[in-house]
Structure formats: C-alpha cells, structure tokens
Amino acid sequence: MENAVLKISHNDRLERYKEIFLSTFELSACTFGGGFVIVPLMREKFVKKLHWIEEDEMLDLTAIAQSSPGAIAVNAAILVGYHIAGISGAAVAMIGTVLPPFLIISIISLFYIAFRDSFIVNIIMAGMLAGVAAVITNVVIDMTKDILKQKRLLPVAVLIASFIAAHFFDVSIILIILICGIIGAIDTIWSERRTKTEQGAESLQTAELSLSKENAASGKEGLGKKITAAYKDAAYGNTNGRLSHDAAAGR
C-alpha cells in the first residue's frame, strides 16, 4: 500500500494527505454520541463521495475497528488512512481524528462548571442524543443489508445469535467478538479449502477430457494413462505425482 503512494507525484501525495486530514478532522469534529456515529460519516465520505474504498472493504474495516482495543473512531480512521495511503496515511488520519476532541475538551474543561449547570446546554445534549440514536440505527440497518446481500446462512445466524446474547443475556461484548472471530476464521479456512478442491476437480476434468481426445487420435493409451495420473496428482497437490522421463519421452 505504501509503495502505491510513493509511485504518485509529490504534489498528488500531499494533496491526498491533505484530503485525508481535512476529512477526518471534519468528521471527528462533527461526531457526537460515540465512535459508531463516525462510521456512516466515513462511509458517506470515502465510499460514496471520494470512491477511495469499496462498500465491502468499509464493512470489513468497521468490523476490525470494533474488534480492536481502543476508541472505534480512532481505530476506523487509522485503518481507512492506511488503506488509502499506507502508514503515512494512517498517521495523518489519526492526527485528524484525535485533534478536534482534544481541542474541544480542553476548551470545555476551562468552563466546565458553567456548561454543567447550563439549562440550554442540557437541552442541546438531549436533542443530540436523539439524533445520535437515529444515526446509529441507520448504521445498523446499512450493515445488516450488506450482510444479507451475501445470501449466506452463517453470517445471518451469527448476527441474530450475537444480538440475542448481548441484548437478552447480557453476554460480554468481548466474548461475543472473540467467538465471532473464531467462527469467521474457521469459515474462511473452510471456504478456501473448498474453493481449491473445486478448482482442482475442474482442472482434472479439463485435463482428462483433453487427454481423452488426444488418446483417441493418437492411440497411445499407455502414455495417456501415465499423463492422466500425473494430472490427478498435480490437481490434488501430490508432490510425488510428476511425469517420469519415460512417460514424457513416450516410452
């Protein structure tokens, strides 16, 4: 990823860093009510507007940010910055995300007592909570739609089971995330092995069909059997299944 950044011109690189910093600074400054609020804002900015990240990639980055220790807003910004512009982009995104709350909290701390007892401030915060709830609900709906688009039973089952465990049984979020991570890892490994097996079977069928035609034309059935056996070994990863020198020479 870092190499991709180095290939562009110096001015383009600076312009991209500037865009990352301003975007994360703006999003962080307008985020109230928790880190989850920044997720739809980043999705709107980097996926729909700038087209720097794909929809599926944003969903994956959000899951990683939530599963990692620390504030989800900072984690998400670091992952997005790294995805866009490597390590330098991650550093720029982190600074842009941390700076607004640092400045705002520093200013508010000077007038904490006045803010704490202000009736107007309390009303404003109550209104913000309602808006934050609506934004988070929108995030949940969008992420659920992305999961349902996969048309797979396992992600839907994990989604429902996680909700029931957290909402009705007060199971620790950390435990739920760890279990979901293990299930996802097992599912990924199994899917990759199944894909390799299917590809090997397809290659074998293609090889056998091709060799059958060649054998019918040349009549060299002995050679064809040897080569077919070698193709079978190769298709299923058998390192011992190589063509012998005699088979290659047609003896």
C-alpha positions in Angstrom: 0.0 0.0 0.0 2.8 2.4 0.9 4.5 1.6 -2.4 1.4 2.7 -4.3 1.6 6.1 -2.6 5.2 6.5 -3.5 4.5 5.9 -7.2 2.4 9.1 -7.5 3.9 12.5 -7.7 4.9 14.5 -4.6 2.1 17.1 -5.2 -0.5 14.5 -5.6 0.7 12.7 -2.4 0.5 16.0 -0.4 -3.0 16.6 -1.8 -4.2 13.2 -0.8 -2.7 13.6 2.7 -4.4 17.0 2.9 -7.8 15.4 1.9 -7.4 12.6 4.4 -6.6 15.1 7.2 -9.4 17.6 6.4 -11.9 14.8 6.0 -11.1 13.0 9.3 -10.8 16.4 11.1 -14.2 17.4 9.9 -15.9 14.1 10.6 -14.3 13.9 14.1 -15.4 17.5 14.9 -19.0 16.7 14.0 -19.2 13.3 15.8 -21.3 13.3 19.0 -22.5 10.3 20.9 -19.8 7.7 20.5 -17.5 6.3 17.9 -20.2 4.4 16.0 -21.5 7.7 14.7 -18.4 8.3 12.7 -18.8 5.1 10.7 -21.7 6.3 8.5 -20.0 9.6 8.0 -16.8 7.9 6.9 -18.8 5.6 4.6 -20.5 8.6 3.1 -17.2 10.5 2.6 -14.8 7.8 1.5 -17.1 5.3 -0.2 -19.8 7.3 -1.8 -18.2 10.7 -2.4 -14.5 10.1 -2.9 -14.8 6.4 -4.0 -11.5 5.6 -2.3 -13.0 2.5 -0.6 -15.4 -0.2 -1.7 -18.6 -0.9 0.3 -17.4 -4.4 1.3 -14.0 -3.1 2.4 -15.6 -0.4 4.6 -17.7 -3.1 6.3 -14.5 -5.2 6.9 -12.6 -2.1 8.2 -15.5 -1.3 10.6 -15.5 -4.9 11.9 -11.7 -4.8 12.5 -12.0 -1.3 14.2 -14.7 -2.6 16.5 -12.8 -5.7 17.4 -9.5 -3.9 18.2 -8.8 -2.2 21.5 -9.3 1.5 21.8 -11.8 4.0 20.5 -13.6 2.8 17.4 -13.5 6.2 15.8 -9.7 6.4 16.0 -9.3 2.7 15.0 -11.5 3.2 12.0 -9.7 6.4 10.9 -6.3 4.6 11.2 -7.5 1.6 9.1 -9.1 3.8 6.5 -6.0 6.1 6.3 -3.7 3.0 6.0 -6.0 1.5 3.3 -5.8 4.7 1.3 -2.2 5.9 1.7 -0.3 3.4 3.7 1.4 4.1 7.1 1.7 7.8 6.4 -2.0 8.0 5.6 -2.8 6.2 8.9 -0.7 8.7 10.9 -2.4 11.6 9.1 -5.9 10.2 9.7 -5.1 9.5 13.4 -4.0 13.1 13.9 -7.0 14.5 12.1 -9.3 12.3 14.3 -7.8 13.0 17.7 -7.2 16.7 17.3 -10.8 18.0 17.3 -11.9 16.3 20.6 -8.6 17.2 22.2 -9.2 20.9 21.4 -12.9 20.8 22.3 -12.4 19.0 25.6 -9.5 21.4 26.5 -11.8 24.4 26.0 -14.8 22.9 27.7 -12.7 22.0 30.7 -12.0 25.7 31.3 -15.7 26.4 31.6 -16.9 23.0 33.0 -19.0 24.3 35.8 -20.8 26.8 33.6 -21.5 24.1 31.0 -22.6 21.6 33.6 -25.3 23.8 35.1 -26.5 25.4 31.9 -30.1 24.6 31.1 -29.6 25.4 27.4 -26.6 23.1 27.1 -28.6 20.2 28.7 -31.4 20.7 26.2 -29.0 20.7 23.3 -27.3 17.5 24.6 -30.7 15.8 25.0 -31.5 16.7 21.3 -28.1 15.4 20.2 -28.8 12.0 21.9 -32.0 11.6 19.9 -30.1 12.4 16.7 -27.2 10.0 17.6 -29.7 7.2 18.2 -31.1 7.7 14.8 -27.7 7.7 13.1 -26.6 4.6 14.9 -29.8 2.9 13.9 -29.1 3.8 10.3 -25.6 2.3 10.6 -27.1 -1.0 11.9 -29.6 -1.1 9.1 -27.0 -0.5 6.4 -24.5 -3.0 7.8 -27.3 -5.6 8.1 -28.3 -5.1 4.5 -24.6 -5.7 3.5 -24.7 -9.0 5.4 -28.0 -10.1 3.9 -26.7 -9.3 0.4 -24.2 -12.2 0.8 -27.1 -14.6 0.8 -25.3 -16.9 3.2 -26.9 -18.6 6.3 -23.9 -18.4 8.6 -23.5 -14.6 8.8 -27.2 -14.1 9.4 -27.2 -16.8 12.1 -24.1 -15.2 13.8 -25.8 -11.8 13.5 -29.0 -13.0 15.2 -27.2 -15.0 17.8 -24.9 -12.1 18.7 -27.9 -9.8 19.2 -29.8 -12.2 21.4 -26.7 -12.9 23.5 -25.9 -9.2 24.0 -29.4 -7.9 24.5 -31.3 -10.6 26.4 -28.5 -12.5 28.2 -26.0 -9.6 28.8 -23.1 -11.6 27.5 -19.8 -9.7 27.4 -19.2 -7.9 24.1 -15.6 -9.0 24.2 -16.6 -12.7 24.5 -19.1 -12.2 21.6 -16.4 -10.6 19.4 -13.9 -13.4 20.1 -16.4 -16.1 19.4 -17.5 -14.4 16.1 -13.8 -14.0 15.2 -13.2 -17.7 15.7 -16.3 -18.6 13.7 -15.2 -16.3 10.9 -11.7 -17.7 10.8 -13.0 -21.3 10.6 -15.5 -20.3 7.9 -12.8 -18.6 5.8 -10.3 -21.5 6.0 -13.1 -24.0 5.1 -14.2 -21.8 2.2 -10.7 -21.5 0.8 -10.1 -25.3 1.0 -13.4 -26.0 -0.7 -12.6 -23.5 -3.5 -9.2 -25.1 -4.0 -10.8 -28.6 -4.2 -13.4 -27.4 -6.7 -10.7 -25.8 -8.8 -8.6 -29.0 -8.7 -11.6 -31.0 -9.7 -12.3 -28.7 -12.6 -8.7 -28.8 -13.8 -8.7 -32.6 -13.6 -11.9 -32.9 -15.7 -10.5 -30.5 -18.3 -7.2 -32.4 -18.4 -9.0 -35.8 -18.7 -11.2 -34.5 -21.5 -8.3 -33.1 -23.4 -6.2 -36.3 -22.9 -9.1 -38.5 -24.0 -9.3 -36.6 -27.3 -5.5 -36.9 -27.8 -5.5 -40.6 -26.9 -8.4 -41.3 -29.3 -6.5 -39.5 -32.1 -3.0 -41.0 -31.4 -3.9 -44.3 -29.9 -1.2 -44.0 -27.2 -3.3 -45.3 -24.3 -0.3 -46.2 -22.2 1.1 -42.7 -22.4 -2.4 -41.2 -21.8 -2.8 -43.2 -18.6 0.5 -42.0 -17.2 -0.2 -38.4 -18.1 -3.7 -38.6 -16.6 -2.3 -40.0 -13.3 0.2 -37.2 -13.3 -2.5 -34.6 -13.8 -4.5 -36.1 -11.0 -1.6 -35.9 -8.6 -0.9 -32.3 -9.7 -4.5 -31.3 -9.4 -4.7 -32.5 -5.8 -1.3 -31.3 -4.7 0.6 -34.6 -4.7 4.3 -33.6 -4.9 5.2 -37.2 -5.9 2.9 -37.2 -8.9 5.3 -36.0 -11.6 5.7 -37.3 -15.1 8.6 -39.6 -15.5 11.2 -39.2 -18.1 10.0 -42.3 -19.9 6.4 -41.0 -20.0 7.5 -37.7 -21.3 9.5 -39.3 -24.0 6.6 -41.6 -24.9 8.2 -44.8 -23.9 
